[in-house]
């Protein structure tokens, strides 16, 4: 079993700060995405993700109305 920590934020600066804390760890993180339609709250959009994310292992938890639109390659 693997425990994957989750990050939920609506701030690019906060996400960048949290990524810096785990940058040298060999872990996978989960990012939670909310579009404000499927659920009431909203988080970061894909276009707002920092480039530092390309350097770590991560997965997405999509709480969005149209998940196919959110599953396109970022880089």
C-alpha positions in Angstrom: 0.0 0.0 0.0 1.2 3.5 -0.8 0.0 6.6 1.0 -0.1 9.6 -1.3 -0.3 13.1 0.3 -2.7 15.5 -1.3 -2.4 19.2 -1.9 -5.4 21.4 -2.3 -4.9 25.1 -3.0 -6.2 27.9 -5.1 -2.9 29.8 -5.0 0.0 29.2 -7.4 2.4 30.7 -4.8 1.2 28.4 -2.1 1.6 25.4 -4.4 5.1 26.4 -5.4 6.0 26.8 -1.7 4.7 23.3 -0.9 6.5 21.8 -3.9 9.7 23.3 -2.6 9.3 21.5 0.7 9.0 18.1 -1.0 11.3 18.7 -4.0 14.1 16.3 -2.8 11.8 13.6 -1.5 11.1 10.5 -3.6 7.3 10.6 -3.3 4.2 11.0 -5.4 1.7 13.7 -4.5 -1.9 14.1 -5.5 -3.2 17.5 -6.6 -6.9 18.2 -6.2 -8.7 20.1 -8.9 -12.1 21.6 -8.5 -13.9 23.7 -11.2 -16.6 25.4 -9.2 -19.2 23.5 -11.2 -19.0 19.8 -10.2 -18.3 21.0 -6.6 -18.9 24.5 -5.2 -15.3 25.3 -4.5 -12.6 26.1 -7.1 -8.9 25.4 -7.1 -6.0 26.1 -9.5 -6.6 25.7 -13.2 -4.2 23.7 -15.3 -2.9 26.9 -16.9 -1.9 28.1 -13.4 0.3 25.2 -12.5 4.0 26.0 -11.9 6.6 24.5 -14.1 8.3 22.9 -11.0 5.5 20.3 -11.2 7.3 18.7 -14.2 10.1 17.7 -11.9 8.1 15.5 -9.4 5.8 12.5 -9.6 2.1 13.6 -9.2 -1.4 12.5 -10.0 -4.7 14.4 -10.2 -7.9 14.1 -8.3 -10.5 15.7 -10.7 -13.6 17.0 -9.1 -14.7 18.7 -12.3 -17.7 18.7 -14.7 -15.7 17.7 -17.8 -12.7 15.6 -16.8 -11.6 15.0 -20.4 -10.9 18.7 -20.8 -8.6 18.4 -17.7 -6.7 15.4 -18.9 -4.7 17.0 -21.7 -0.9 17.0 -21.5 0.5 20.1 -19.7 3.9 20.4 -21.2 
